[in-house]
Amino acid sequence: MKKSARLLLTVLIAVLLASCTSAQEKSGWPSQLRFMSGPQGGSWFTLGDALCKIWTASGLPKASSSQGAGVSNILSVHARRGDLGFSVTSLLGAALKGEADFMGRAVNNAVIMCNLYTQYTYFIMRKDFAEANGIKSVDDIAAKKAKVRFATLRPGTSSEFVVKALFEKGYGLDYKKAFQDWGGTVEYASYEGGADLLAENHIDCFAFSVGKAASIVSSIESRTDVMILSAGQEALDKLSEAYGTVTFTVEPGIYKSLPEGAEPVKVVGDYTCLIVRKDLPESLVYELCLAVWDHKEELLSVVQDMRELVPGTALPEKIPAHEGSIKFWSSIDE
């Protein structure tokens, strides 16, 4: 055989072997990916669209995004009505146990792909109400059985879930029943609606989950005097044990109502996360994680909180993650 023919044969064999290897690596990959984001107009919706474009452009199965919510996204992934989507880590913790919003329908096919950025659960109380009732913390609300006009986001949102779970696991209370029994009220509102209710003195306390330095908190502070309430460490630890949350601290100086020299405020810490079908191939999930990490700077232009995506917190300690995610994030240096 001539040298040129042997060379050509060698090249063809190499190409064939590479093709076979690639086919083996992609064995079991779906032809397309169905991603569940959040309500139209929100950061999850915008970020979900950006992620789908990145994955598709990276040569992965074509990804399309549709509207969703924290609870429904987990259920859709579990039931294979979708392949991956957004939620919060504590919600998945409850889902795996079949508790809270997942009572009687335990989930076993939805796992963490990665934590993206932090979620802080704020309890914002009008200062005049807090001072008149001697309230300095969430513990005081429970201990004093305060007659509080309370609001949070609607049931099914991650905010309402965390508020409900904190009172249930941390204080042994059904918050809606307790507040009403104590002579108070409970309302459900949007971020903007709740801020209006608080500023206009229609409610005394508004609780919600959002990023660390939240414009909604600053907006409320610009309209009325408020306090940011700490949750008790014992209650925070009980919730952590139940659903995998952590304790975050709001440091003085970030907000007008928490000036320099004030005591730091402890709150429920959680993460906006990507959840994924447990039965998707390891190789695919590895590549999905790689694309997110490689395009982090691009994603920052969509949601600034994406700067918080780092290998050290990408995988939670108490919630199971996909094998492909574990393989990828454990291979990345800080």
Secondary structure by P-SEA (a helix, b strand, c coil): ccaaaaaaaaaaaaaaaaaaaaaaaacccccbbbbbbcccccaaaaaaaaaaaaaaaacccbbbbbbbcaaaaaaaaaacccccccccaaaaaaaaaccccccccccccbbbccccbbbbbbbcccaaaaaaaccccaaaaaaaccccbbbbcccccaaaaaaaaaaacccccaaaaaaaaaccbbbbbcaaaaaaaaaaccccbbbbbbccccaaaaaaaacbbbbbccccaaaaaaaaaccbbbbbbbcccccccccccccbbbcbbbbbbbbbcccccaaaaaaaaaaaaaaaaaaaaaccccccccccccccccccccaaaaaaaaaccc
